Amino acid sequence: MSKSIAPALGDVTLSTAERESIDSIVSRLRRAASSFLSPDRSAAALARACGLWRDPNYQRRRSAIAQISANSGLSEALLSESLKALLLPFSAPALESFAAKVKSASRLIGFVMPGNVVGAGMHELVQALVSGAAVLVKCASSEPVFFIEFARTIAELYPELAARISVLAFGRDNRELTRAMQKNCDAMVVLGDDDTVDILGRSGNVIGFGSRVSGALISREALAPGAIDAVSDGLARDITLFEQRGCLSPHHVFIASATEGETRHFAGRIARSLDQLAQKLLPPRTI
């Protein structure tokens, strides 16, 4: 395929003004993936990068959150807390443990990232990189900031790993570039709504994560005076983070074997927790 990418947003080894064909990107990524890269070193670099991005004072993080906030209308405080929660599992011990079990594979994996949650797809992306794969990441056109900036952090920490990462941003209506990605990648990880997964999944090389909603199940014991405050505060945080757009954001709350009075009391306590959290994180603006 000779068609170039316009605009060429992303690839961390290039200036944003440079244009490069999908074929050229794929060729370079496959060359990088053909050489052995220690899973331990990749895991350590990714843990370090995630640690930086959990730090509210990390300048690249602060700049990215300000830009995402301006684009989305979500408050910086809410975005900051949500991103911190998303990156929390990527600790050095956790990634070291995964690296010790993984089998290296010289593959090229494509990722189609969603725009509803900043950083969604990180779990799958990190697993691919630790396993030795190269990755071609398509950002959502509505949120092209996070993955580009995260990849630049990797480039600063571990250039050999960054050589296996290419991040592009183009609209979902550009079917030609999407088909080119799908043709050239050994597998495609697609996160988004069910229609997106269904359309791309017809080729057979797609691992799809479509639309999902979650609920919370609360035991009656959690309503006891010594537990209810922590439970309601924790549930309110889960509800608020990601503006309830995450697949694990609770949309329903079920209480086992509670009386009507207990249920009403707990509902009131959640409402108070949500109100307190809104004052801290600021409600999102209507856009």
Rosetta blueprint (number, residue, H / E / L):
1 M L
2 S L
3 K L
4 S E
5 I L
6 A L
7 P L
8 A L
9 L L
10 G E
11 D L
12 V L
13 T L
14 L L
15 S L
16 T L
17 A L
18 E L
19 R L
20 E L
21 S E
22 I H
23 D H
24 S H
25 I H
26 V H
27 S H
28 R H
29 L H
30 R H
31 R H
32 A H
33 A H
34 S L
35 S L
36 F L
37 L L
38 S L
39 P H
40 D H
41 R H
42 S H
43 A H
44 A H
45 A H
46 L H
47 A H
48 R H
49 A H
50 C H
51 G H
52 L H
53 W H
54 R H
55 D L
56 P L
57 N L
58 Y L
59 Q H
60 R H
61 R H
62 R H
63 S H
64 A H
65 I H
66 A H
67 Q H
68 I H
69 S H
70 A H
71 N H
72 S H
73 G L
74 L L
75 S L
76 E H
77 A H
78 L H
79 L H
80 S H
81 E H
82 S H
83 L H
84 K H
85 A H
86 L H
87 L H
88 L L
89 P L
90 F L
91 S L
92 A H
93 P H
94 A H
95 L H
96 E H
97 S H
98 F H
99 A H
100 A H
101 K H
102 V L
103 K L
104 S L
105 A L
106 S L
107 R L
108 L E
109 I E
110 G E
111 F E
112 V E
113 M L
114 P L
115 G L
116 N L
117 V L
118 V L
119 G L
120 A L
121 G L
122 M H
123 H H
124 E H
125 L H
126 V H
127 Q H
128 A H
129 L H
130 V H
131 S L
132 G L
133 A L
134 A E
135 V E
136 L E
137 V E
138 K E
139 C E
140 A E
141 S L
142 S L
143 E E
144 P L
145 V L
146 F H
147 F H
148 I H
149 E H
150 F H
151 A H
152 R H
153 T H
154 I H
155 A H
156 E H
157 L H
158 Y L
159 P H
160 E H
161 L H
162 A H
163 A L
164 R L
165 I E
166 S E
167 V E
168 L E
169 A E
170 F L
171 G L
172 R L
173 D L
174 N L
175 R H
176 E H
177 L H
178 T H
179 R H
180 A H
181 M H
182 Q H
183 K H
184 N H
185 C L
186 D L
187 A E
188 M E
189 V E
190 V E
191 L E
192 G L
193 D L
194 D H
195 D H
196 T H
197 V H
198 D H
199 I H
200 L H
201 G H
202 R H
203 S H
204 G L
205 N L
206 V E
207 I E
208 G E
209 F E
210 G L
211 S L
212 R L
213 V L
214 S E
215 G E
216 A E
217 L E
218 I E
219 S L
220 R H
221 E H
222 A H
223 L H
224 A L
225 P L
226 G L
227 A L
228 I H
229 D H
230 A H
231 V H
232 S H
233 D H
234 G H
235 L H
236 A H
237 R H
238 D H
239 I H
240 T H
241 L H
242 F H
243 E H
244 Q H
245 R L
246 G L
247 C L
248 L L
249 S L
250 P E
251 H E
252 H E
253 V E
254 F E
255 I E
256 A L
257 S L
258 A L
259 T L
260 E H
261 G H
262 E H
263 T H
264 R H
265 H H
266 F H
267 A H
268 G H
269 R H
270 I H
271 A H
272 R H
273 S H
274 L H
275 D H
276 Q H
277 L H
278 A H
279 Q H
280 K H
281 L H
282 L L
283 P L
284 P L
285 R L
286 T L
287 I L
